[in-house]
Amino acid sequence: MHFEGWDVDGSFSYEPSRSTVNVYQQTANGYALSMHGYVTGHWHHFDVSPPNGTRFEAGRSYPTATSYSPLDSITVFNISGDGRGCAAPGPGSGTLDVHEVGYDEATGQFTTFAADYSMRCANPDRTAKGQIRFRSALDYRAVDSWDYQLRFGDQPWGRTGTPMEVPVEVNGTLPSTFGTAALSGANPGSFRITADTCSGRTLSYGQKCSLTVTPSAFGKGEQTALLTLPEDSFGGSVRRLLKLNGYDARGDRGTYFPVTPHRVLDTRSGQGAPRAVVGSGQSLRLQLTGQGGVPVEASTVVLNVTVTEPSGAGHISVYPTGVARPTVSSLNYTRGWTGANSVTVKVGADGAVTLYNHGAAVHLVADINGFYSKGRPSYQGGQYQPLASPVRLADTREWGIGRLPAGYFVTVPASWDSSTNWTVRAFAVNITVTDTRAPGYVTAWNGWGPGLPATSTLNYGADNTVTNFAVVPTMRCSDCGGSNAPSIGVYTSQDSHVIVDIVGFYDDSTLPGGLRFEPVVPERITDTREGLGWSSALGHGATATIVAPGSVAGAATWALATNVTAVAPTASTFLTVWPAGYTGLERPETSNLNPSAGAIVPNAVQTMIGPENGFHVYNNHGSTHVLVDVVGTFFLDGPTSSASTASVRAPLPTPKAVPLNRPHRA
C-alpha cells in the first residue's frame, strides 16, 4: 500500500519484504478490507468497504466518504497514520478507482484487490492520494520520501543554516521518472536546493536519490516553503513541507539599556576608587560590570565623567582595560575648572575601564547612564533611531519667562506619531546652559519620581555657555495635551537658560530601521593641527567634511559615536555636526559644542554619516582646530546585504517639539 499527502505532505510505501503489513477482513459490514503497515518510525492504516450489501467491481470508480458506519450508496474509506487523519468534508469528497478485485465465494473475503484512491481532507484543504495492492499482479509506480515536514528548527537570521537531506527511493514495480525539483509556498527564499541527484533521472525498484535543502532565514519568526519533485506515479510528485524559525543570533547584541543615573566613581569620597586625587600620569581602574545594574554581558557603558578641583591643565583618556592607551582625549580641563563630558566606552574583558590623567592632579567623578549589550538571547534592549538633522526641542530664551530659576526643572517632550511615541525609551540629546548667574549644575532624568537622582549631567560657572551630550530615559508626558509624548526632565541648580536639541532616540526594538552599536577601542580620525582628516583649522563660517576611514566605517555603518573637541578657538563660537551627502539636508539650527576663546572643549557627538561615510563640522566664528575620536559605530539591525549600503540610508521623520514652558519646582 502507498500513501501520499493529507494534513502534511509525505510519501510512504509498505510491503511485506521490508515492512510489517497486517491485513484484516470481515464480511459483516459490506466486505471490509483493512490493512495496517509498520516501518521504523511510522505506521499507516486504511479500511475500505463497498456500498452496503454490494461487492466492488473492477473498472469502476466509487465516490467515497470517511465513516465507520456502512452507507447504502457510498464507499466507506478511512485513512490515518502517525496520529494524523483525513477527515473528509462529506460524502463524495473522494474517489476509489478499482482496477482488480476477486472474492472467495465461500467466505466472501477478498482474494485480490488493486485500486487507486484520492481523498480531499477537510482540515487543512489537502488531498491524500495513493494505491492499494493486495495479492495483485498489476504493475504500479511508487516513490517514497519516508517523512512529512523537514523541520530545520531555529536558524540564525541572515546566515547559512544547517542543511538537511530528503532521501527518495523508487519502490514500484515500474520505473519512475523525475522532473525538476523546485521550491514554492510562502517563503521559498528562505531555503535553497543545494544538492540534487534526482531531477531528470529514471530509477527502478530499490534505486535511490536525494535532495539537499539548506536554510537561510530572511528574518525573525516562522518561515515555510514546499519542496516539490515531480514524478510519474499516481501521486504525481514527492512533496515535503519545509519549516524554520528565524532568530537573531546576536540576541540583544548592540542594543541599549538605559538605567537610572547613579554614581559609580568619586575620588573625593573613595567611591569606586581610593580616596585621593589622580596624579599626573596616573591610571585609575573602574570596575563597571557586575554591579550597579550593569550585567556582565555589557559590552559598552555610557558614563558622564566629571573633572573637579584640578591643580592645572590636562586631559583625561577613558578606554577599555587590557589595551594599549590610545591617543585620544575624553575630556579636557584647566586649573580650577569643574566640567563633565558624556563618555561612551567599551569595557575590557574584565568588565572595567581605565581613566588616565595626562595633566595636573584632579578629582574624578563618574555617573553611569546606561549600557550596550554584547549579547543575551533572552533579552532585548533598545535600538538607536538617529535623526539626520538634530531638532531643537526647548530654548528658555524664547519662552518669554526668563531664565529657568534655581531649583526648578522643565519637562521637555517630543512627538512623532502615536505608534512611534509608545516605543521611545530614551532621548539622545545635547543640553546647553547659557547666561548663567552662578556656578551650578544640570541634571537630566526622566522627570518622574519623588526626587532628583544624585548625579549631574553638566557643570557650569558664572556667565558660562556649556554643552554636554546625554542619553536620558523618558517617561510619558502627562502635561502634553493627551499626546502621550515621551519626555525628559531638565533641572538646574542655579538660574540659567536651558537649550535642548535632540539627535535621536532609543526605541524598544520594535520599529524598523533601528541601529545597533558596535564598540571600538577609541581611534582618532581627525586632528586639524596635524592635517589628519582635514588639512587645517576651521575658519570663520567654514565647514569641514570629514570622511570616516575604512578602519572605522563600512557598508553597514550608518552612524558614528564620536568625541569632538574644539582646540583653542580664536573667538567664542559654536560647532555643528551633521551628515554629508544627503540632497536637501541643510545645516541644522543647533549646536554640538559652544567653546569660548582659547578654551579646549570636548563633547560627545552621535551623528549619521552620508553615502560616502562623511559628516560635516561647521565653525560659526573665528578659527579653531578640531579633533574627532571615534568610540563606536551604529549598524543596521539585520543581515548585511547589498541593500544595506550607505546609498539607501533614510533618516527618520523629524519629531515635533511640543510647546510646554511651565517650570516645576524640584
C-alpha positions as CSV (number, residue, x, y, z in Angstrom):
1,M,0.0,0.0,0.0
2,H,1.2,3.5,-0.8
3,F,0.2,6.8,0.9
4,E,0.8,10.4,0.0
5,G,-0.4,13.7,1.4
6,W,-3.2,14.8,3.7
7,D,-2.6,17.2,6.6
8,V,1.1,17.3,5.9
9,D,3.0,16.1,2.8
10,G,5.0,12.9,2.5
11,S,5.2,9.6,0.6
12,F,5.2,6.1,2.3
13,S,5.2,2.6,0.9
14,Y,4.6,-0.6,2.8
15,E,5.3,-4.1,1.5
16,P,5.9,-7.4,3.3
17,S,9.5,-7.6,2.1
18,R,10.6,-4.5,4.0
19,S,7.7,-3.7,6.4
20,T,5.2,-5.3,8.6
21,V,1.8,-5.4,6.9
22,N,-1.2,-6.7,8.7
23,V,-4.4,-7.5,6.7
24,Y,-7.8,-7.9,8.3
25,Q,-11.1,-8.9,6.6
26,Q,-14.7,-9.1,7.6
27,T,-17.9,-9.6,5.8
28,A,-20.4,-8.3,8.4
29,N,-20.2,-4.7,7.2
30,G,-20.0,-5.0,3.5
31,Y,-16.9,-7.0,2.8
32,A,-14.4,-4.6,4.5
33,L,-10.7,-4.8,3.9
34,S,-8.3,-3.3,6.4
35,M,-4.5,-3.0,6.1
36,H,-2.1,-1.7,8.7
37,G,1.6,-1.1,7.8
38,Y,4.5,-0.6,10.2
39,V,8.0,0.6,9.4
40,T,10.6,2.1,11.7
41,G,9.3,5.4,13.0
42,H,6.0,5.3,11.0
43,W,2.6,3.5,10.7
44,H,-0.4,3.9,8.4
45,H,-3.8,2.3,8.2
46,F,-6.8,2.2,5.9
47,D,-10.0,0.4,5.7
48,V,-12.4,0.2,2.8
49,S,-15.8,-1.3,2.1
50,P,-18.2,-1.0,-0.8
51,P,-21.7,0.4,-0.6
52,N,-23.8,-1.6,1.9
53,G,-24.7,-5.0,0.6
54,T,-22.6,-4.9,-2.6
55,R,-19.2,-6.0,-3.8
56,F,-16.5,-4.0,-5.6
57,E,-16.4,-4.3,-9.3
58,A,-13.2,-3.9,-11.4
59,G,-13.1,-1.0,-13.7
60,R,-15.5,1.2,-11.6
61,S,-14.9,4.5,-9.9
62,Y,-16.6,4.8,-6.5
63,P,-17.4,8.0,-4.6
64,T,-16.1,7.7,-1.0
65,A,-16.7,9.1,2.5
66,T,-14.9,8.8,5.8
67,S,-17.2,6.9,8.2
68,Y,-17.1,3.8,10.3
69,S,-20.7,3.1,9.6
70,P,-21.6,1.5,6.2
71,L,-23.6,3.6,3.8
72,D,-26.1,2.4,1.2
73,S,-24.7,4.3,-1.7
74,I,-21.2,5.5,-0.7
75,T,-18.0,3.6,-0.4
76,V,-16.5,3.9,3.1
77,F,-12.8,4.7,3.0
78,N,-10.8,5.8,6.1
79,I,-7.1,6.6,6.2
80,S,-4.9,7.5,9.1
81,G,-1.3,7.3,10.2
82,D,1.3,8.5,12.7
83,G,-1.5,10.1,14.6
84,R,-2.8,12.0,11.6
85,G,-6.1,11.5,9.8
86,C,-8.0,12.7,6.8
87,A,-11.4,14.0,7.9
88,A,-13.3,14.3,4.6
89,P,-15.8,17.2,4.4
90,G,-18.6,14.9,3.4
91,P,-19.9,12.1,1.1
92,G,-18.4,12.2,-2.3
93,S,-15.2,14.0,-1.2
94,G,-13.0,11.3,-2.6
95,T,-12.9,8.6,-5.2
96,L,-11.7,5.0,-5.3
97,D,-10.8,3.6,-8.8
98,V,-10.9,-0.2,-8.6
99,H,-8.6,-1.9,-11.2
100,E,-8.8,-5.5,-10.0
101,V,-10.9,-7.4,-7.4
102,G,-11.5,-11.0,-6.5
103,Y,-13.5,-12.7,-3.8
104,D,-13.6,-16.2,-2.2
105,E,-17.2,-17.2,-2.8
106,A,-17.3,-19.4,0.2
107,T,-16.2,-16.8,2.8
108,G,-16.8,-13.5,0.9
109,Q,-13.3,-12.4,1.6
110,F,-11.0,-10.6,-0.8
111,T,-8.6,-12.8,-2.8
112,T,-7.1,-9.9,-4.7
113,F,-7.6,-6.2,-4.8
114,A,-6.0,-3.3,-6.7
115,A,-7.2,0.3,-6.5
116,D,-6.1,4.0,-6.6
117,Y,-7.6,6.4,-4.2
118,S,-7.9,10.2,-3.9
119,M,-9.4,11.8,-0.8
120,R,-9.9,15.5,-0.1
121,C,-9.2,16.3,3.5
122,A,-11.2,19.0,5.2
123,N,-8.6,20.4,7.6
124,P,-6.5,21.6,6.0
125,D,-7.7,21.5,2.5
126,R,-5.3,18.9,1.1
127,T,-5.7,15.8,-1.0
128,A,-4.4,12.4,0.1
129,K,-3.6,10.0,-2.8
130,G,-2.3,6.5,-3.0
131,Q,-2.5,3.0,-4.3
132,I,-3.6,-0.3,-2.7
133,R,-2.3,-3.7,-3.9
134,F,-3.5,-6.9,-2.2
135,R,-2.2,-10.1,-3.8
136,S,-2.4,-8.3,-7.2
137,A,-0.1,-8.8,-10.1
138,L,-0.8,-5.4,-11.6
139,D,2.2,-3.1,-12.1
140,Y,2.4,0.2,-10.4
141,R,4.7,3.1,-9.7
142,A,5.6,4.3,-6.2
143,V,8.1,6.8,-4.8
144,D,9.0,7.2,-1.2
145,S,10.3,10.1,0.8
146,W,9.6,8.5,4.1
147,D,8.6,11.6,6.1
148,Y,6.4,14.6,6.4
149,Q,7.9,18.0,7.2
150,L,11.5,18.9,7.1
151,R,11.9,20.8,10.3
152,F,15.0,22.9,10.5
153,G,14.1,24.4,13.9
154,D,15.8,27.6,15.0
155,Q,18.0,29.0,12.3
156,P,20.1,32.2,12.6
157,W,18.8,35.2,10.6
158,G,21.0,36.2,7.7
159,R,23.3,33.2,7.9
160,T,23.5,30.0,6.0
161,G,22.0,27.3,8.2
162,T,22.5,23.6,8.7
163,P,21.5,21.6,5.5
164,M,19.2,18.6,5.7
165,E,18.7,15.8,3.2
166,V,15.5,14.4,1.7
167,P,16.1,10.7,0.7
168,V,14.0,9.4,-2.2
169,E,13.5,5.8,-3.2
170,V,11.6,4.1,-6.0
171,N,9.6,1.1,-4.8
172,G,7.1,0.4,-7.5
173,T,7.2,-2.5,-9.9
174,L,7.6,0.0,-12.8
175,P,10.4,2.6,-13.1
176,S,9.7,6.2,-12.1
177,T,10.9,9.3,-14.0
178,F,11.6,12.5,-12.1
179,G,11.1,16.1,-13.3
180,T,12.9,19.2,-11.9
181,A,12.8,19.8,-8.1
182,A,11.5,23.3,-7.1
183,L,10.6,25.4,-4.1
184,S,7.3,27.2,-3.7
185,G,4.9,28.3,-1.0
186,A,5.0,31.2,1.5
187,N,8.8,31.8,1.9
188,P,10.8,29.9,-0.8
189,G,13.6,32.4,-0.5
190,S,14.4,31.1,3.0
191,F,15.6,27.8,1.5
192,R,17.9,26.6,-1.3
193,I,18.2,23.3,-3.0
194,T,22.0,22.8,-2.7
195,A,22.3,19.3,-4.0
196,D,20.1,17.2,-6.3
197,T,20.7,13.7,-7.6
198,C,17.0,13.1,-8.5
199,S,15.9,15.7,-11.1
200,G,15.7,14.4,-14.7
201,R,16.5,10.8,-13.8
202,T,14.6,7.5,-14.3
203,L,15.1,5.0,-11.4
204,S,13.9,1.4,-10.9
205,Y,12.8,-0.5,-7.9
206,G,15.1,0.0,-4.9
207,Q,17.2,2.7,-6.5
208,K,17.7,5.9,-4.5
209,C,18.5,9.6,-5.0
210,S,18.3,12.6,-2.7
211,L,17.7,16.3,-2.4
212,T,19.7,18.5,0.0
213,V,18.0,21.7,1.3
214,T,19.9,24.5,3.0
215,P,18.0,27.0,5.1
216,S,18.8,30.8,5.1
217,A,16.3,32.7,7.3
218,F,15.4,36.1,5.9
219,G,14.1,37.4,9.2
220,K,12.6,36.6,12.5
221,G,9.8,34.1,13.1
222,E,8.4,31.1,11.3
223,Q,9.1,30.6,7.6
224,T,7.8,27.8,5.4
225,A,8.1,26.6,1.8
226,L,7.1,23.5,-0.2
227,L,9.7,21.3,-1.8
228,T,8.2,19.6,-4.9
229,L,9.9,16.8,-7.0
230,P,7.6,15.9,-9.9
231,E,7.4,12.2,-10.8
232,D,5.1,10.0,-12.9
233,S,3.5,7.8,-10.2
234,F,-0.2,8.1,-9.3
235,G,0.7,10.7,-6.6
236,G,2.4,12.9,-9.3
237,S,5.2,14.3,-7.0
238,V,7.2,14.0,-3.9
239,R,6.4,16.9,-1.6
240,R,7.9,18.0,1.7
241,L,6.9,20.9,3.7
242,L,10.0,22.9,4.9
243,K,9.8,24.9,8.1
244,L,12.2,27.0,10.2
245,N,12.1,29.6,12.9
246,G,14.4,32.6,12.2
247,Y,16.1,34.2,15.1
248,D,18.6,36.9,15.6
249,A,21.8,35.1,16.6
250,R,23.1,38.3,18.1
251,G,20.3,38.3,20.8
252,D,20.4,41.8,22.1
253,R,23.9,42.5,21.0
254,G,24.4,46.2,20.3
255,T,21.1,47.2,21.9
256,Y,20.9,49.9,24.6
257,F,19.6,49.6,28.2
258,P,19.1,52.9,30.0
259,V,19.5,52.9,33.7
260,T,18.5,55.3,36.4
261,P,21.6,57.5,36.6
262,H,23.7,56.7,39.6
263,R,27.3,57.5,40.8
264,V,29.9,54.8,40.3
265,L,33.1,56.9,40.9
266,D,34.0,59.8,43.2
267,T,37.7,60.0,44.2
268,R,36.7,62.7,46.7
269,S,34.9,60.2,48.9
270,G,36.6,57.0,47.9
271,Q,33.6,55.6,45.9
272,G,34.8,53.2,43.2
273,A,38.5,54.1,43.7
274,P,40.8,55.2,46.5
275,R,40.0,58.5,48.2
276,A,42.8,60.6,46.6
277,V,43.5,62.9,43.7
278,V,44.5,61.2,40.5
279,G,48.0,62.5,39.8
280,S,49.7,63.3,36.5
281,G,50.4,60.2,34.5
282,Q,48.3,58.0,36.8
283,S,45.7,55.5,35.7
284,L,42.6,54.5,37.6
285,R,40.8,51.2,37.0
286,L,37.0,51.4,37.4
287,Q,35.0,48.2,37.6
288,L,31.6,48.6,35.9
289,T,30.0,45.2,35.0
290,G,28.5,43.0,37.7
291,Q,27.4,46.0,39.9
292,G,25.0,48.8,39.9
293,G,22.6,47.3,37.4
294,V,25.3,46.7,34.7
295,P,25.4,43.0,33.8
296,V,28.5,41.0,32.9
297,E,27.1,40.9,29.4
298,A,27.6,44.7,28.9
299,S,30.0,45.5,26.0
300,T,29.9,49.2,26.5
301,V,28.9,51.7,29.1
302,V,27.7,55.3,28.8
303,L,29.2,57.4,31.5
304,N,29.1,61.1,32.5
305,V,32.7,61.8,33.6
306,T,33.4,65.0,35.6
307,V,36.7,66.6,36.5
308,T,36.8,68.8,39.5
309,E,39.5,70.6,41.6
310,P,42.3,70.4,39.0
311,S,45.5,72.0,40.1
312,G,46.4,72.8,36.5
313,A,45.6,71.9,32.8
314,G,45.3,68.5,31.2
315,H,43.0,65.9,29.8
316,I,41.6,62.5,30.6
317,S,41.6,59.5,28.3
318,V,39.0,56.8,29.0
319,Y,39.4,53.4,27.3
320,P,39.0,49.6,27.9
321,T,41.2,47.8,30.2
322,G,43.7,45.4,28.7
323,V,44.6,47.5,25.6
324,A,47.4,50.0,24.8
325,R,46.5,53.5,25.8
326,P,45.1,55.2,22.6
327,T,45.9,58.8,21.5
328,V,42.5,60.2,22.4
329,S,41.0,62.7,24.8
330,S,37.7,62.1,26.6
331,L,37.5,65.5,28.4
332,N,39.9,68.4,28.8
333,Y,40.3,70.7,31.8
334,T,42.1,73.8,33.1
335,R,43.1,75.0,36.5
336,G,40.2,75.2,38.9
337,W,37.7,74.1,36.3
338,T,34.8,71.7,37.0
339,G,33.2,70.2,34.0
340,A,31.8,67.0,32.5
341,N,31.5,65.1,29.3
342,S,29.5,62.1,28.2
343,V,31.8,59.2,27.5
344,T,30.7,56.0,25.6
345,V,33.4,53.5,26.2
346,K,34.0,49.8,25.5
347,V,34.7,47.7,28.7
348,G,37.6,45.4,28.9
349,A,37.4,41.6,29.2
350,D,37.3,42.1,33.0
351,G,34.3,44.5,32.7
352,A,36.4,47.5,33.7
353,V,37.7,50.7,32.0
354,T,40.8,52.8,32.5
355,L,40.8,56.5,33.2
356,Y,44.3,58.0,32.5
357,N,45.3,61.5,33.6
358,H,47.5,63.4,31.1
359,G,47.8,66.5,33.2
360,A,47.7,68.1,36.6
361,A,46.3,66.3,39.6
362,V,42.4,66.1,39.6
363,H,39.5,64.5,41.3
364,L,37.3,62.4,39.0
365,V,33.6,61.7,39.3
366,A,31.6,59.3,37.0
367,D,27.9,58.6,36.8
368,I,26.5,55.7,34.7
369,N,23.5,56.3,32.5
370,G,23.2,53.0,30.5
371,F,25.0,50.3,28.7
372,Y,25.1,48.4,25.4
373,S,24.8,44.6,25.5
374,K,27.3,42.2,23.9
375,G,24.5,39.6,23.6
376,R,21.9,37.9,25.8
377,P,19.5,35.7,23.8
378,S,16.5,36.2,26.1
379,Y,16.8,40.0,26.5
380,Q,16.0,42.9,24.2
381,G,17.2,46.4,24.7
382,G,16.6,49.4,22.5
383,Q,17.9,50.2,19.0
384,Y,19.1,53.7,18.1
385,Q,16.9,55.7,15.8
386,P,19.1,58.7,14.6
387,L,17.8,61.9,13.2
388,A,19.7,63.1,10.1
389,S,19.2,66.7,11.3
390,P,19.1,67.5,15.0
391,V,15.9,69.3,16.2
392,R,15.6,72.0,18.9
393,L,13.1,70.9,21.5
394,A,13.4,73.6,24.1
395,D,15.0,77.0,24.4
396,T,14.0,79.0,27.5
397,R,15.4,82.2,25.9
398,E,12.4,82.1,23.6
399,W,9.7,81.2,26.1
400,G,9.3,84.7,27.5
401,I,9.6,83.6,31.1
402,G,13.3,84.5,31.7
403,R,15.9,82.1,33.0
404,L,14.9,78.8,34.5
405,P,15.0,79.5,38.2
406,A,17.4,77.8,40.5
407,G,15.9,74.6,41.9
408,Y,13.4,74.2,39.1
409,F,13.1,71.8,36.2
410,V,11.3,71.8,32.8
411,T,9.6,68.9,31.1
412,V,10.9,68.5,27.5
413,P,8.7,66.3,25.3
414,A,9.0,65.4,21.6
415,S,6.3,63.8,19.4
416,W,6.4,61.7,16.2
417,D,3.1,59.8,15.9
418,S,1.1,57.7,18.3
419,S,2.6,54.4,17.4
420,T,6.2,55.7,17.5
421,N,5.7,57.6,20.7
422,W,4.9,54.5,22.6
423,T,8.2,52.8,21.6
424,V,10.6,55.6,22.8
425,R,12.7,54.6,25.8
426,A,15.4,57.3,25.9
427,F,16.4,60.6,24.1
428,A,19.9,61.2,22.8
429,V,20.2,65.0,23.4
430,N,22.6,67.9,23.6
431,I,21.8,70.0,26.6
432,T,23.2,73.6,26.7
433,V,23.1,76.1,29.5
434,T,23.9,79.7,28.8
435,D,23.6,83.1,30.5
436,T,24.3,81.6,33.9
437,R,24.5,83.7,37.1
438,A,26.5,81.4,39.5
439,P,28.3,78.1,39.5
440,G,25.9,75.2,39.3
441,Y,24.9,72.0,37.6
442,V,22.2,70.5,35.4
443,T,20.6,67.1,36.0
444,A,18.6,65.4,33.2
445,W,16.5,62.4,34.0
446,N,13.0,61.0,33.1
447,G,11.4,63.8,35.1
448,W,9.5,61.5,37.4
449,G,9.8,60.5,41.0
450,P,9.9,61.9,44.4
451,G,13.4,63.4,44.0
452,L,16.3,64.0,41.6
453,P,18.9,61.4,41.1
454,A,22.2,62.2,42.9
455,T,24.0,62.8,39.7
456,S,24.8,65.7,37.3
457,T,24.7,65.9,33.6
458,L,26.8,69.1,33.2
459,N,28.5,71.6,35.4
460,Y,28.8,75.3,34.7
461,G,30.3,78.5,36.2
462,A,29.0,82.1,36.2
463,D,28.5,83.6,32.8
464,N,29.1,80.3,31.1
465,T,27.8,78.6,28.0
466,V,28.3,74.9,28.4
467,T,27.0,71.9,26.3
468,N,27.0,68.2,27.1
469,F,25.6,65.2,25.3
470,A,23.4,62.8,27.2
471,V,21.3,59.7,26.7
472,V,18.3,60.3,29.0
473,P,15.5,57.8,29.9
474,T,12.0,59.0,29.0
475,M,8.5,59.0,30.6
476,R,5.1,59.6,29.1
477,C,4.2,63.3,29.4
478,S,1.1,63.8,31.5
479,D,1.0,67.5,30.7
480,C,1.2,67.5,26.9
481,G,-2.5,67.7,25.9
482,G,-3.1,64.0,25.8
483,S,-0.4,63.2,23.2
484,N,1.4,60.7,25.4
485,A,4.6,62.2,24.0
486,P,7.8,60.8,25.5
487,S,9.6,63.4,27.6
488,I,12.6,64.1,29.9
489,G,13.1,66.5,32.8
490,V,16.0,69.0,32.9
491,Y,16.8,70.6,36.3
492,T,19.2,73.5,37.0
493,S,20.6,74.3,40.4
494,Q,21.2,78.0,39.6
495,D,19.3,80.5,37.4
496,S,20.2,79.8,33.8
497,H,18.8,79.5,30.3
498,V,18.4,75.9,29.1
499,I,18.5,74.6,25.5
500,V,17.7,71.0,24.5
501,D,18.5,69.6,21.0
502,I,17.5,66.0,20.1
503,V,19.8,64.0,17.8
504,G,17.9,60.7,18.0
505,F,16.2,58.3,20.4
506,Y,16.3,54.7,21.6
507,D,13.2,52.6,21.0
508,D,12.0,49.2,22.3
509,S,13.4,47.4,19.2
510,T,10.0,47.1,17.5
511,L,10.5,50.0,15.0
512,P,12.0,49.2,11.6
513,G,15.4,50.7,10.6
514,G,16.8,50.6,14.1
515,L,20.6,50.7,14.6
516,R,22.7,48.6,16.9
517,F,26.0,49.6,18.5
518,E,29.5,48.2,17.9
519,P,32.1,49.5,20.3
520,V,35.7,50.1,19.2
521,V,38.9,51.0,21.0
522,P,38.8,54.8,20.7
523,E,40.5,55.9,17.4
524,R,41.4,59.4,16.4
525,I,40.3,60.1,12.8
526,T,40.7,63.9,12.7
527,D,43.3,66.3,14.1
528,T,43.5,69.5,12.1
529,R,46.7,70.5,13.9
530,E,48.4,67.7,12.1
531,G,46.3,67.6,8.9
532,L,44.7,64.3,9.9
533,G,41.2,64.1,8.4
534,W,41.1,67.8,7.4
535,S,44.0,69.9,6.2
536,S,43.7,73.0,8.5
537,A,41.9,74.8,11.3
538,L,38.3,75.7,10.5
539,G,37.9,79.4,9.8
540,H,35.1,81.8,10.3
541,G,31.9,80.3,8.9
542,A,33.8,77.3,7.4
543,T,32.6,73.8,7.1
544,A,34.9,70.7,7.0
545,T,33.7,67.4,5.6
546,I,35.2,64.5,7.5
547,V,35.2,61.1,5.8
548,A,35.4,58.1,8.2
549,P,38.2,55.8,7.1
550,G,37.6,52.2,6.2
551,S,39.1,51.1,9.6
552,V,36.1,52.7,11.2
553,A,33.1,52.7,8.8
554,G,32.0,50.0,6.3
555,A,29.0,49.5,4.1
556,A,26.8,48.6,7.0
557,T,27.8,51.6,9.1
558,W,25.0,54.2,9.4
559,A,26.2,56.4,12.2
560,L,29.2,57.1,14.5
561,A,29.6,57.7,18.2
562,T,32.4,60.2,18.5
563,N,34.1,62.7,20.8
564,V,34.6,66.0,19.1
565,T,37.0,68.6,20.7
566,A,37.4,72.2,19.8
567,V,41.0,73.3,20.4
568,A,41.9,77.0,21.2
569,P,39.3,78.9,19.1
570,T,40.3,82.5,18.4
571,A,36.8,83.7,19.4
572,S,33.8,82.4,21.2
573,T,31.9,80.2,18.8
574,F,29.8,77.1,18.3
575,L,30.3,74.0,16.2
576,T,27.5,72.0,14.5
577,V,27.9,68.4,13.2
578,W,25.5,66.7,10.7
579,P,25.8,64.1,7.9
580,A,27.2,64.9,4.5
581,G,25.9,63.8,1.1
582,Y,22.1,64.0,1.6
583,T,20.4,66.1,-1.1
584,G,18.4,68.9,0.5
585,L,19.8,68.4,4.0
586,E,20.9,71.8,5.2
587,R,22.9,72.7,8.3
588,P,20.6,72.4,11.3
589,E,19.9,75.4,13.6
590,T,21.5,73.6,16.5
591,S,24.9,73.3,18.2
592,N,27.1,70.5,19.4
593,L,29.9,72.5,21.1
594,N,30.0,76.0,22.5
595,P,33.6,76.8,23.3
596,S,34.9,80.2,24.4
597,A,38.0,81.8,23.0
598,G,41.2,79.9,23.9
599,A,39.4,77.0,25.5
600,I,39.7,73.3,24.8
601,V,36.2,71.9,24.9
602,P,35.1,68.3,24.1
603,N,31.6,66.9,23.6
604,A,30.2,63.5,22.7
605,V,28.6,63.6,19.3
606,Q,26.4,60.8,17.7
607,T,25.9,61.6,14.1
608,M,24.6,59.8,11.0
609,I,27.1,59.6,8.1
610,G,26.2,60.0,4.5
611,P,26.5,57.8,1.4
612,E,30.3,58.3,1.3
613,N,30.7,57.8,5.0
614,G,31.1,61.6,5.6
615,F,29.9,64.2,8.0
616,H,30.1,68.0,8.2
617,V,31.6,70.1,11.0
618,Y,30.7,73.8,10.9
619,N,32.5,76.6,12.9
620,N,30.5,79.7,13.4
621,H,33.1,82.3,14.4
622,G,36.8,82.9,14.5
623,S,39.2,79.9,13.8
624,T,39.5,76.7,15.7
625,H,41.3,73.4,15.5
626,V,39.1,70.3,15.7
627,L,39.8,66.7,17.0
628,V,37.5,63.8,16.3
629,D,37.8,60.5,18.1
630,V,35.5,57.5,17.2
631,V,34.4,55.3,20.1
632,G,31.9,53.1,18.2
633,T,29.7,52.7,15.2
634,F,26.0,52.0,14.6
635,F,24.9,49.4,12.1
636,L,21.5,48.5,10.7
637,D,19.6,45.8,12.6
638,G,19.5,42.9,10.1
639,P,21.9,40.9,8.0
640,T,24.3,42.8,5.9
641,S,23.5,42.7,2.2
642,S,23.9,44.8,-0.9
643,A,20.7,46.5,0.0
644,S,22.1,47.6,3.4
645,T,24.5,50.1,2.0
646,A,25.0,53.7,2.7
647,S,23.4,54.7,-0.6
648,V,19.9,53.6,0.7
649,R,20.1,55.2,4.2
650,A,17.0,57.1,5.1
651,P,16.6,59.4,8.1
652,L,13.6,59.2,10.4
653,P,10.8,61.7,10.1
654,T,11.6,64.9,12.1
655,P,9.9,64.9,15.5
656,K,7.7,67.8,16.6
657,A,8.6,69.8,19.7
658,V,5.6,70.0,22.0
659,P,5.1,73.6,23.4
660,L,5.5,73.3,27.1
661,N,7.0,76.2,29.1
662,R,5.9,75.8,32.7
663,P,8.8,75.3,35.1
664,H,8.2,72.9,38.0
665,R,9.9,73.1,41.4
666,A,12.0,70.1,42.0
